[in-house]
Amino acid sequence: NSNASGFIESYMRQHGKYLQGMKGWGQPYFNLIENILAQYGLPKELKYIAVIESNLRTGAVSNKGAGGPWQFMPGTARDYNLVVNSYMDERTDYFKSTHAAARYLLVLYRQMKDWLLVMAAYNGGPGRVMSAIRRSGSTNFWVLQQYLPEESRTYVKRFIATHYIMESAIPNYSSSGMTAGPSFRLGENPYEVNKPAMSDKELEGTATTSISGKYNSVVIAKNVTMDIVQFNRMNPNMDGQLSTNGSYDLRLPADKLQVFLANKYSILNECVNLLINGEAINYDNHTDYPSRYRQTRKVKKKS
């Protein structure tokens, strides 16, 4: 974008080397964030908000009191069902805080209908953005930015620059999506809550079993050697439904369901360890498929 090209060049000189390194050590975090964003039908590029907010650090705290990888203020965190008190701060929980961030971003997008305005609202609040829209008479960020605080203007450009550096491609932003390549359309959530997003023919050869407990979709997909995108198509909003209802009808190809049933308790144990200890799931770097031959490793939380 010509409006941000100068900023991107400067940002690359200052932060490019660090961000390139983050592509490696941050991959487990990115994998988990992308999986959760997909459950809400949100573009994966939104993961870069956590980069510019906290450098992916769970222990990050701002001088204004924002905390966690998504830098929620206590009030906003509680609005999105995160516990924040003297005994517990769920803003530092990657799973719960990312679900909360996804819900918040979805609310902002439905209100703003433009990704750059969403970024500005995430930083400075939707009220300031709506005021800028009224004062400028425009919903184009580059037109109305003069009515936004400097911090919010810079925040949007930091997001574009981070996206550019991490994706090594010119970002394309529009009201219908956000991507470095073909447009990702954000309309209805592609993972419907109550039924698989698959045709009857695709459902042939699959089977279901009822599960309950702290199962995690990424862990199950890894253990049955299944593409996480295909898993989510068969099991839309599994994590959310399990959390809300306590049970879920898990659907898998018949052969993979047998693998799950044979290992369901060890898989559950891995899911619980992931939730409690903050372990991260490794993926093969050359494929979108989880690798059954890699073990989870504990990622030290950065502070």
PLY file of the C-alpha trace (Angstrom):
ply
format ascii 1.0
element vertex 303
property float x
property float y
property float z
element edge 302
property int vertex1
property int vertex2
end_header
0.00 0.00 0.00
1.51 3.31 -1.09
0.10 4.98 2.03
2.24 2.77 4.27
5.26 1.92 2.10
7.60 4.40 3.77
6.57 3.22 7.23
7.06 -0.43 6.20
10.59 0.24 4.97
11.51 1.94 8.23
9.83 -0.77 10.30
11.67 -3.49 8.42
15.01 -1.86 9.18
14.18 -1.64 12.88
12.31 -4.88 13.51
12.70 -7.13 10.45
15.43 -9.36 11.89
13.54 -9.98 15.12
10.28 -10.73 13.32
12.01 -13.13 10.94
13.30 -15.00 13.98
9.81 -15.10 15.44
8.68 -17.11 12.42
10.63 -19.99 13.94
10.21 -19.85 17.70
6.68 -18.45 17.44
5.30 -21.18 15.17
3.66 -23.23 17.96
1.81 -20.11 19.10
0.80 -19.22 15.55
-0.53 -22.76 14.97
-2.76 -22.56 18.02
-3.98 -19.04 17.26
-4.78 -19.89 13.63
-6.80 -22.91 14.70
-8.94 -20.83 17.05
-9.40 -18.00 14.54
-10.60 -20.56 11.97
-13.32 -21.70 14.35
-14.79 -18.20 14.19
-14.36 -17.81 10.44
-11.68 -15.16 10.96
-8.64 -14.59 8.74
-5.46 -16.19 10.04
-3.56 -12.92 9.55
-5.20 -11.57 12.70
-2.61 -13.57 14.62
-0.23 -10.66 14.02
-2.21 -8.56 16.48
-0.66 -10.69 19.23
2.76 -9.94 17.72
2.40 -6.16 17.85
0.54 -6.25 21.16
2.93 -8.45 23.15
5.50 -10.16 20.90
3.48 -13.31 21.76
4.45 -13.04 25.45
1.90 -14.33 27.94
3.38 -12.25 30.74
3.33 -8.92 28.90
1.78 -6.09 30.95
1.40 -2.51 29.75
1.73 0.60 31.90
-2.03 1.04 31.48
-2.78 -2.39 32.95
-3.42 -4.36 29.76
-2.14 -7.92 30.00
-1.52 -11.19 28.20
-0.67 -11.92 24.56
-3.73 -9.97 23.36
-3.27 -7.12 25.88
-6.81 -7.06 27.24
-7.70 -4.42 29.79
-9.32 -6.06 32.86
-12.79 -4.73 32.05
-12.76 -5.90 28.43
-11.37 -9.26 29.51
-14.26 -9.76 31.92
-16.73 -8.69 29.22
-15.49 -11.67 27.21
-15.69 -14.12 30.12
-12.06 -14.11 31.21
-11.41 -14.32 34.95
-9.22 -11.47 36.20
-8.76 -11.20 39.95
-6.06 -11.40 42.61
-5.95 -15.20 42.34
-6.25 -15.79 38.60
-5.64 -13.89 35.40
-6.94 -15.75 32.36
-5.60 -13.06 30.06
-2.33 -15.04 30.21
-4.06 -18.27 29.13
-3.34 -18.60 25.41
-6.41 -20.72 24.68
-8.97 -18.74 26.62
-7.59 -15.31 25.76
-7.39 -16.16 22.04
-11.01 -17.33 22.06
-11.92 -14.04 23.76
-9.89 -12.04 21.24
-11.58 -13.84 18.35
-15.03 -13.03 19.72
-14.04 -9.41 20.25
-12.59 -9.09 16.74
-15.77 -10.59 15.28
-17.83 -7.97 17.13
-15.56 -5.19 15.87
-15.72 -6.43 12.29
-19.50 -6.62 12.32
-19.51 -3.03 13.53
-16.75 -1.60 11.30
-16.91 -3.86 8.22
-13.34 -2.87 7.34
-10.18 -4.52 8.61
-8.07 -1.40 9.00
-10.83 0.17 11.07
-10.96 -3.01 13.15
-7.24 -2.61 13.89
-7.74 1.02 14.90
-10.70 0.06 17.11
-8.77 -2.78 18.74
-6.12 -0.27 19.74
-8.10 2.84 20.59
-11.63 1.59 21.09
-14.61 1.53 18.70
-15.95 4.83 20.04
-12.96 6.78 18.74
-13.22 5.14 15.33
-16.94 5.88 15.05
-16.22 9.49 16.02
-13.55 9.69 13.29
-16.04 8.30 10.76
-18.60 10.96 11.69
-16.07 13.80 11.63
-14.50 12.77 8.32
-17.65 11.58 6.58
-15.70 8.55 5.36
-15.14 4.91 6.29
-11.77 4.83 4.50
-8.99 4.55 7.09
-6.56 6.60 5.00
-9.09 9.43 4.81
-10.25 9.43 8.42
-6.92 8.63 10.11
-6.24 12.32 10.78
-9.12 12.22 13.27
-7.63 9.26 15.16
-4.99 9.43 17.92
-1.44 9.09 16.64
-1.07 5.81 18.54
-3.97 4.26 16.62
-2.70 5.54 13.27
0.72 4.05 13.97
-0.84 0.82 15.27
-2.56 0.16 11.95
0.65 0.78 10.04
2.56 -1.50 12.43
0.07 -4.26 11.68
0.48 -3.80 7.92
4.27 -3.76 8.27
4.30 -6.87 10.47
2.02 -8.67 8.03
4.30 -7.70 5.16
7.46 -8.87 6.93
5.99 -12.15 8.18
4.24 -13.07 4.94
6.86 -11.62 2.58
4.04 -10.43 0.34
2.07 -7.24 -0.18
-1.03 -7.43 2.05
-4.40 -6.96 0.38
-7.12 -5.45 2.55
-10.76 -5.08 1.65
-14.12 -5.18 3.35
-14.49 -8.79 2.20
-11.25 -10.10 3.57
-7.62 -9.80 4.47
-4.93 -11.83 2.80
-1.53 -11.78 1.15
-2.92 -13.81 -1.72
-6.43 -14.72 -2.90
-9.14 -12.96 -0.93
-10.42 -14.64 2.23
-14.10 -13.85 2.42
-15.51 -13.11 5.83
-19.22 -13.67 5.66
-21.04 -16.39 7.49
-18.87 -18.50 9.74
-17.71 -21.38 7.48
-17.79 -23.75 10.43
-21.47 -23.97 11.28
-22.18 -24.78 14.88
-24.83 -27.45 14.55
-23.89 -29.45 11.47
-20.77 -30.48 9.56
-19.88 -28.12 6.71
-19.70 -31.07 4.32
-21.85 -32.69 1.67
-23.63 -36.00 2.20
-21.14 -37.66 -0.13
-18.22 -36.35 1.91
-19.83 -37.71 5.06
-19.85 -41.24 3.66
-17.28 -43.38 5.43
-17.33 -41.27 8.58
-18.59 -42.23 12.02
-19.32 -40.45 15.28
-18.79 -40.96 18.98
-19.85 -38.81 21.91
-17.00 -37.22 23.88
-16.83 -35.12 27.02
-14.03 -33.55 28.99
-11.20 -31.17 28.15
-10.53 -32.45 24.64
-8.84 -30.08 22.19
-9.37 -30.19 18.43
-5.71 -29.60 17.57
-4.53 -32.44 19.82
-7.09 -34.89 18.44
-6.20 -33.99 14.84
-2.50 -34.47 15.58
-3.02 -37.88 17.18
-5.18 -39.26 14.39
-2.88 -37.73 11.74
-5.57 -35.55 10.23
-5.47 -32.17 8.48
-6.77 -29.61 10.98
-8.85 -27.84 8.31
-10.60 -31.09 7.36
-11.01 -31.92 11.05
-12.72 -28.58 11.68
-15.02 -29.09 8.70
-16.16 -32.38 10.20
-16.29 -30.97 13.72
-17.34 -27.31 13.52
-16.78 -25.33 16.73
-15.88 -28.48 18.67
-13.87 -26.63 21.32
-16.59 -24.05 21.87
-19.38 -26.63 22.05
-17.43 -28.80 24.50
-16.79 -25.78 26.70
-20.44 -24.68 26.59
-22.34 -27.97 26.58
-19.85 -30.38 28.15
-20.21 -32.94 25.36
-19.82 -33.20 21.59
-20.49 -35.74 18.84
-17.03 -36.18 17.38
-17.02 -37.12 13.68
-14.01 -38.74 12.01
-13.30 -41.04 9.07
-14.12 -44.53 10.30
-10.50 -45.70 10.39
-9.36 -42.60 12.25
-12.21 -42.93 14.72
-10.84 -46.35 15.63
-7.44 -44.77 16.25
-9.08 -42.18 18.48
-11.08 -44.75 20.44
-7.98 -46.87 21.00
-6.10 -43.87 22.39
-8.84 -41.64 23.77
-7.54 -41.58 27.35
-3.95 -40.78 26.41
-5.27 -38.10 24.02
-7.39 -36.63 26.81
-4.36 -36.64 29.10
-2.36 -34.76 26.46
-5.18 -32.23 26.09
-5.29 -31.64 29.84
-1.51 -31.23 30.00
-1.72 -28.76 27.14
-4.34 -26.76 29.03
-2.53 -26.82 32.39
1.11 -26.59 31.41
0.96 -24.47 28.26
2.55 -27.09 26.05
2.59 -26.36 22.33
1.80 -28.60 19.39
4.46 -29.08 16.76
3.57 -29.38 13.09
5.66 -30.55 10.20
7.00 -27.35 8.63
6.45 -28.65 5.10
2.80 -29.64 5.30
-0.51 -28.56 6.75
-0.93 -31.99 8.32
-0.09 -32.55 11.98
2.77 -35.01 12.34
2.19 -38.03 14.56
5.92 -38.54 14.80
6.61 -35.30 16.64
6.05 -34.98 20.34
4.65 -31.91 22.03
7.27 -29.84 23.76
6.81 -27.35 26.52
7.27 -23.76 25.43
8.70 -21.50 28.08
6.38 -18.61 28.67
8.12 -15.34 27.93
7.87 -12.54 30.41
0 1
1 2
2 3
3 4
4 5
5 6
6 7
7 8
8 9
9 10
10 11
11 12
12 13
13 14
14 15
15 16
16 17
17 18
18 19
19 20
20 21
21 22
22 23
23 24
24 25
25 26
26 27
27 28
28 29
29 30
30 31
31 32
32 33
33 34
34 35
35 36
36 37
37 38
38 39
39 40
40 41
41 42
42 43
43 44
44 45
45 46
46 47
47 48
48 49
49 50
50 51
51 52
52 53
53 54
54 55
55 56
56 57
57 58
58 59
59 60
60 61
61 62
62 63
63 64
64 65
65 66
66 67
67 68
68 69
69 70
70 71
71 72
72 73
73 74
74 75
75 76
76 77
77 78
78 79
79 80
80 81
81 82
82 83
83 84
84 85
85 86
86 87
87 88
88 89
89 90
90 91
91 92
92 93
93 94
94 95
95 96
96 97
97 98
98 99
99 100
100 101
101 102
102 103
103 104
104 105
105 106
106 107
107 108
108 109
109 110
110 111
111 112
112 113
113 114
114 115
115 116
116 117
117 118
118 119
119 120
120 121
121 122
122 123
123 124
124 125
125 126
126 127
127 128
128 129
129 130
130 131
131 132
132 133
133 134
134 135
135 136
136 137
137 138
138 139
139 140
140 141
141 142
142 143
143 144
144 145
145 146
146 147
147 148
148 149
149 150
150 151
151 152
152 153
153 154
154 155
155 156
156 157
157 158
158 159
159 160
160 161
161 162
162 163
163 164
164 165
165 166
166 167
167 168
168 169
169 170
170 171
171 172
172 173
173 174
174 175
175 176
176 177
177 178
178 179
179 180
180 181
181 182
182 183
183 184
184 185
185 186
186 187
187 188
188 189
189 190
190 191
191 192
192 193
193 194
194 195
195 196
196 197
197 198
198 199
199 200
200 201
201 202
202 203
203 204
204 205
205 206
206 207
207 208
208 209
209 210
210 211
211 212
212 213
213 214
214 215
215 216
216 217
217 218
218 219
219 220
220 221
221 222
222 223
223 224
224 225
225 226
226 227
227 228
228 229
229 230
230 231
231 232
232 233
233 234
234 235
235 236
236 237
237 238
238 239
239 240
240 241
241 242
242 243
243 244
244 245
245 246
246 247
247 248
248 249
249 250
250 251
251 252
252 253
253 254
254 255
255 256
256 257
257 258
258 259
259 260
260 261
261 262
262 263
263 264
264 265
265 266
266 267
267 268
268 269
269 270
270 271
271 272
272 273
273 274
274 275
275 276
276 277
277 278
278 279
279 280
280 281
281 282
282 283
283 284
284 285
285 286
286 287
287 288
288 289
289 290
290 291
291 292
292 293
293 294
294 295
295 296
296 297
297 298
298 299
299 300
300 301
301 302
